[in-house]
Amino acid sequence: MSGPKVINFGCRLNAYEAQVMRDQARDAGLRDAVIINTCAVTGEAVRQARQAIRKARRQHPEATIVVTGCAAQLEPESFAAMDEVDRVLGNREKLQGANFVAPLAGKILVDDIMSVQQLAGHLVPGFDGRARAFVQVQQGCDHRCTFCIIPFARGPSRSVPMDAVVRQIRTLVDHGYGEVVLTGVDITAYGSDLPDRPTLGQLLRHLLAAVPELSRLRLSSLDAVEIDPDLEQLLLDEERVMPHLHLSLQSGDDMILKRMARRHNRAQAVALCERLRAGRPDMVFGADLIAGFPTETEAQFGNSLALIDDCGLTYLHVFPYSERPGTPAARMPQVPGPVRRQRAALLREKGAAALAGFLAGQVGSRSRMLLERPGLGRNEQFALIELDQPAATAPVNGIVDVRIVAAAPDRLIGQVAA
């Protein structure tokens, strides 16, 4: 093992942090090590992390095993109790290289994440094996959705100053990246803690003007009700902002949304999608949906199923509800596990049909794809494209003009345009 290996779980923010950790740990002198970057969004995510730790020890018996991330922040003692684990780091501690090698009194270095008030913008010059780069602009969350433990793993909302974001993106563009994804835990909360209280839309306007060489900009998951007017106008007018939004919707039923303590209702979600698609017809939407939230009836689940058509959703992330100890939802009357899984399967089935229909409608069109590896990449709307013949050469920014000649259920088939 030539350097630290990171096994990453969870969100796009974790993907960004994985690169930061890899660089910081390597620079601090850590070599023969496996870093497990955990997720805590569901009980299943925690189970998978434990499974990965055991597998890592079997495969690398002499390596140092470091466990970090959201599950480690919340349950440090339980991970430290595993014989396979050498060190447990919290979400703040994992971004400081010295913590990977400094002597510890025990296995654990995890501080109170709720006391953190500032966020450093770590400079990442590139992302190993990736065509697009992730840039963290925000961290933490001040909201308290009843199913979610993440605010207690990530701490309060805090933002990276605009000039630091611009410097990061300029560096990435200089290293050949044609696409950047802005990420965070609750990125529509961006700027509320900064002196001038800039919005996410104002950040985008500033960085697009400051880095004209950036070809494509994407946003990670957004809270539908918190999209500010500047951001909405940019989504409609700015071609460099990709016509693909992933929305944190969670349910299509107003009573369930209220029990989740979400900040939007069904009508607001549908209106947003209609408004954006009317102003930018090529706009596509993804969404997170939870199946079988406590107290969800068949009729309420039906409203979530109907939301796929009503919002015109193309890409779904579907989760059967999973209890997280310490959350209010875990104390509510639970839907039986088999019913949750059945409802999740129905959502996925309808989502797969929606994606297949969207892809079929793209045949005959032209598109610009970002090559992620030879012959495979994604276009502006995040559709997966497979080239019938690999591109002979890729431009510096990795973006290739293609003609769509066919569609499979999960991808498009393209030819490099003459």
C-alpha positions in Angstrom: 0.0 0.0 0.0 1.8 3.1 -1.2 -0.4 5.6 0.7 -3.6 5.7 2.8 -6.6 4.1 1.2 -10.0 5.7 1.9 -13.2 3.6 1.8 -16.0 6.1 1.5 -19.7 5.9 2.4 -22.5 8.3 2.0 -22.9 11.7 0.4 -21.0 13.8 -2.1 -19.6 15.9 0.8 -17.9 12.7 2.0 -16.4 12.3 -1.5 -14.8 15.7 -1.1 -13.7 15.0 2.4 -12.2 11.7 1.3 -9.8 13.5 -0.9 -8.9 16.0 1.8 -8.2 13.2 4.2 -6.1 11.2 1.7 -3.9 14.3 1.0 -3.7 15.4 4.7 -2.9 11.9 6.0 -0.3 11.2 3.3 1.4 14.6 3.9 1.5 13.8 7.7 3.4 10.6 7.0 0.6 8.0 7.2 1.3 5.2 4.7 0.1 1.7 5.4 -3.4 2.6 6.5 -7.1 2.2 5.6 -9.4 5.1 6.5 -13.1 4.2 6.7 -15.2 7.4 6.2 -18.6 6.4 7.6 -22.2 7.5 7.0 -24.9 7.7 9.7 -28.0 8.6 7.6 -29.5 5.1 8.2 -29.0 2.1 10.5 -28.1 0.1 7.4 -25.3 2.6 6.6 -23.7 2.0 10.0 -24.0 -1.8 9.6 -22.2 -1.5 6.2 -19.4 0.5 7.7 -18.8 -2.1 10.4 -18.8 -4.8 7.7 -16.2 -2.8 5.7 -14.0 -2.4 8.8 -13.9 -6.2 9.3 -13.2 -6.8 5.6 -10.4 -4.2 5.6 -8.7 -5.9 8.5 -8.9 -9.3 6.8 -7.5 -7.8 3.6 -4.8 -5.6 5.3 -3.8 -7.4 8.5 -0.8 -5.1 9.1 -2.5 -1.8 8.2 -3.6 0.9 10.6 -7.4 1.1 10.5 -8.8 4.6 11.1 -12.6 5.1 11.4 -14.1 8.5 11.0 -17.2 10.2 9.5 -20.7 10.8 10.8 -21.2 7.4 12.4 -17.9 7.6 14.2 -18.7 11.1 15.4 -22.0 9.8 16.9 -20.8 6.4 18.2 -17.0 6.7 18.8 -17.0 4.2 21.7 -18.8 1.5 19.8 -16.3 1.7 16.9 -13.3 1.9 19.3 -14.5 -1.3 20.9 -14.0 -3.2 17.7 -10.7 -5.2 17.7 -10.1 -4.3 14.1 -10.0 -0.5 14.8 -6.8 1.4 15.7 -8.1 5.0 15.8 -11.4 6.9 15.7 -11.5 10.5 14.5 -14.4 12.9 14.6 -15.7 14.9 11.6 -13.6 18.0 12.5 -10.5 16.0 13.5 -10.4 14.0 10.3 -9.5 17.1 8.2 -6.3 17.8 10.2 -3.5 15.5 9.0 -1.6 15.5 12.3 -4.5 13.7 14.0 -3.9 10.6 11.9 -0.4 10.1 13.3 -0.2 11.9 16.7 0.0 9.7 19.8 -3.3 9.2 21.6 -4.1 8.3 25.2 -6.7 5.9 23.8 -8.2 5.1 20.4 -10.6 8.1 20.3 -10.1 11.7 19.2 -13.7 13.1 18.8 -14.6 16.6 20.1 -18.0 18.3 20.5 -19.0 19.0 16.9 -21.8 21.4 18.1 -19.2 23.8 19.4 -17.6 24.4 16.0 -18.4 27.8 14.6 -16.1 28.2 11.6 -15.4 26.2 8.4 -12.0 26.1 6.6 -12.0 25.8 2.8 -9.5 23.0 2.2 -7.6 23.4 -1.1 -7.9 20.2 -3.1 -5.9 20.5 -6.4 -7.5 17.4 -7.9 -9.6 14.3 -7.4 -8.0 10.9 -8.0 -9.7 9.0 -10.8 -12.5 11.6 -11.2 -13.5 13.8 -14.1 -15.5 16.2 -12.0 -14.5 17.8 -8.8 -16.4 18.5 -5.6 -16.0 21.8 -3.7 -17.4 22.1 -0.2 -19.1 25.5 0.3 -21.1 24.7 3.4 -21.1 22.3 6.4 -23.6 21.4 9.1 -27.3 21.9 9.5 -29.4 24.1 11.8 -32.7 22.3 11.0 -34.1 19.3 12.9 -36.0 17.0 10.6 -37.5 14.3 12.8 -35.8 11.4 11.0 -32.3 12.8 10.7 -29.4 12.5 13.0 -26.9 14.3 10.7 -27.1 17.7 12.4 -25.6 16.1 15.5 -22.8 14.5 13.4 -22.0 17.6 11.4 -22.6 20.5 13.8 -24.2 23.9 13.1 -24.4 25.4 9.6 -21.3 27.3 8.6 -20.0 28.5 5.2 -16.8 28.9 3.3 -16.2 32.6 2.4 -16.8 33.4 -1.3 -13.2 34.3 -2.2 -12.0 30.9 -0.8 -14.5 29.1 -2.9 -13.4 31.0 -6.0 -9.7 30.2 -5.3 -10.5 26.5 -5.0 -12.5 26.4 -8.3 -9.8 28.4 -10.1 -7.2 25.9 -9.0 -9.3 23.0 -10.1 -9.9 24.5 -13.5 -6.2 25.2 -13.9 -5.7 21.4 -13.3 -8.0 20.6 -16.2 -11.4 20.0 -14.5 -14.3 21.0 -16.7 -17.0 20.4 -14.2 -17.3 21.3 -10.5 -20.0 20.2 -8.1 -20.8 22.5 -5.1 -21.6 20.4 -2.1 -22.5 20.7 1.6 -24.9 19.3 4.1 -27.5 22.1 3.5 -26.1 24.3 0.8 -29.2 26.5 0.4 -28.3 27.7 3.9 -25.1 29.1 2.5 -24.0 32.5 3.8 -26.3 32.9 6.7 -23.3 32.8 9.1 -21.0 35.1 7.0 -20.7 38.9 7.7 -22.6 40.1 4.6 -25.0 37.1 4.6 -24.6 36.3 0.9 -27.0 33.8 -0.6 -26.1 30.7 -2.6 -27.3 32.5 -5.7 -25.0 35.4 -5.0 -22.1 33.0 -4.5 -22.8 31.4 -7.9 -22.9 34.8 -9.6 -19.6 35.8 -8.1 -17.7 32.6 -8.9 -19.1 32.3 -12.5 -17.9 35.9 -13.2 -14.6 35.3 -11.5 -13.8 32.0 -13.2 -15.1 32.3 -16.8 -13.0 29.3 -17.8 -15.2 27.0 -15.8 -17.3 25.0 -18.3 -19.9 23.3 -16.1 -21.2 23.9 -12.6 -23.5 21.5 -10.7 -25.2 21.7 -7.3 -25.6 18.9 -4.9 -28.9 18.3 -3.1 -31.1 21.4 -2.6 -33.9 22.2 -0.2 -36.8 23.1 -2.6 -38.3 25.8 -0.4 -34.9 27.6 0.2 -33.9 28.3 -3.4 -33.3 32.1 -3.4 -34.4 34.4 -6.2 -30.9 34.9 -7.5 -30.3 31.2 -7.7 -33.6 30.5 -9.4 -32.8 33.1 -12.0 -29.4 31.6 -12.6 -30.9 28.2 -13.1 -33.1 29.6 -15.8 -30.5 31.9 -17.6 -27.0 30.6 -17.1 -26.0 27.8 -19.5 -22.9 26.9 -17.4 -25.2 25.9 -14.5 -26.3 22.4 -15.5 -30.0 21.8 -16.1 -30.2 19.1 -13.4 -31.3 19.5 -9.8 -31.5 17.0 -7.1 -34.2 18.0 -4.6 -34.5 16.9 -1.0 -38.3 16.1 -1.1 -38.6 13.0 1.1 -42.4 12.6 0.7 -45.3 13.7 -1.4 -47.8 13.9 1.4 -48.3 17.1 3.4 -49.1 15.3 6.7 -46.0 13.1 6.5 -43.9 16.2 5.5 -45.3 17.9 8.6 -44.3 14.9 10.8 -40.9 14.9 9.2 -40.6 18.6 10.2 -39.8 19.5 6.6 -39.9 23.1 5.5 -41.9 22.7 2.3 -45.3 21.3 1.3 -46.3 19.3 -1.7 -47.7 22.2 -3.7 -44.4 24.2 -3.3 -42.4 21.3 -4.6 -44.6 20.8 -7.6 -44.7 24.6 -8.3 -40.9 24.8 -8.3 -40.5 22.0 -10.8 -43.2 23.5 -13.1 -41.7 27.0 -12.9 -38.1 25.9 -13.7 -39.2 23.5 -16.4 -41.3 26.2 -18.0 -38.4 28.6 -18.1 -35.8 26.0 -19.1 -37.5 23.0 -20.8 -34.4 20.8 -20.7 -34.3 20.9 -16.9 -34.5 17.5 -15.2 -35.0 16.7 -11.5 -33.9 14.0 -9.1 -35.2 13.6 -5.6 -34.7 11.8 -2.3 -37.8 9.9 -1.2 -38.4 7.9 2.0 -40.8 5.0 1.9 -42.6 3.8 4.9 -42.0 6.8 7.2 -43.7 6.3 10.6 -47.6 6.5 10.5 -47.5 6.6 6.6 -50.8 5.1 5.3 -51.4 3.6 1.8 -53.1 6.8 0.7 -50.2 8.9 2.0 -47.7 6.7 0.2 -49.8 7.0 -2.9 -49.2 10.8 -2.8 -45.4 10.1 -2.9 -45.8 7.7 -5.8 -47.9 10.4 -7.7 -45.2 13.0 -7.0 -42.9 11.3 -9.5 -45.3 12.3 -12.3 -46.5 15.6 -10.7 -42.9 16.9 -10.4 -41.6 15.1 -13.5 -38.9 13.4 -11.5 -36.2 11.5 -13.5 -33.6 10.3 -11.0 -34.7 8.9 -7.7 -32.8 8.0 -4.5 -35.3 5.8 -2.6 -34.7 4.8 1.0 -37.0 2.5 3.0 -37.3 4.3 6.3 -34.7 3.2 8.8 -34.9 4.1 12.5 -32.1 6.1 13.9 -31.9 6.0 17.7 -32.1 9.5 19.2 -34.4 10.9 16.6 -38.1 11.8 17.2 -39.3 9.7 14.3 -37.8 6.6 16.0 -40.4 7.1 18.8 -43.4 7.4 16.4 -45.6 4.4 15.5 -43.6 2.4 13.0 -44.7 1.0 9.6 -43.8 -2.8 9.4 -40.5 -3.5 7.7 -41.9 -5.6 4.9 -44.3 -2.8 4.0 -41.5 -0.2 3.9 -39.5 -2.4 1.6 -42.5 -3.1 -0.6 -43.3 0.6 -0.9 -39.6 1.4 -1.7 -39.7 -1.2 -4.5 -42.8 0.4 -6.0 -41.1 3.8 -5.9 -38.0 2.4 -7.5 -40.0 0.7 -10.2 -41.9 3.9 -11.1 -38.6 5.8 -11.0 -37.0 3.3 -13.4 -39.9 3.7 -15.8 -39.6 7.5 -15.6 -35.9 7.4 -16.3 -36.3 5.0 -19.2 -39.0 7.3 -20.7 -36.8 10.3 -20.4 -33.8 8.5 -22.0 -36.0 7.2 -24.9 -37.0 10.8 -25.6 -33.3 11.9 -26.1 -32.7 9.6 -29.1 -31.8 11.8 -32.1 -30.6 14.8 -30.0 -27.1 16.1 -29.6 -25.5 16.4 -26.2 -22.2 17.3 -24.5 -20.8 14.6 -22.3 -18.1 14.8 -19.7 -15.9 11.8 -20.1 -15.5 10.0 -16.8 -13.6 7.1 -18.2 -12.9 5.8 -21.8 -16.2 5.6 -23.6 -18.4 6.5 -20.7 -19.6 9.8 -19.2 -22.6 12.0 -18.4 -24.2 14.9 -20.2 -25.6 18.2 -19.0 -28.7 16.5 -17.5 -26.6 13.9 -15.8 -27.7 11.1 -18.1 -25.2 8.3 -18.5 -23.9 8.0 -22.0 -21.9 5.1 -23.4 -20.1 5.8 -26.7 -20.5 3.1 -29.4 -16.8 3.8 -30.1 -14.4 5.4 -27.6 -13.4 8.9 -28.3 -10.0 9.0 -30.0 -8.9 12.0 -28.0 -10.5 13.9 -25.2 -10.3 17.7 -25.0 -8.5 19.3 -22.0 -11.7 19.7 -20.0 -13.0 16.2 -20.9 -16.2 17.5 -22.6 -17.1 15.8 -25.9 -19.9 16.6 -28.3 -22.0 13.5 -29.1 -25.1 12.5 -31.1 -27.5 10.2 -29.3 -28.3 7.2 -31.4 -30.1 4.8 -29.0 -31.3 4.4 -25.5 -31.1 1.5 -23.0 -33.2 1.5 -19.8 -30.4 3.1 -17.7 -28.2 4.9 -20.3 -27.9 6.6 -23.7 -25.8 5.3 -26.6 -23.9 8.1 -28.4 -21.5 8.7 -31.2 -18.9 11.4 -31.2 -20.2 14.2 -33.3 -18.3 15.2 -36.4 
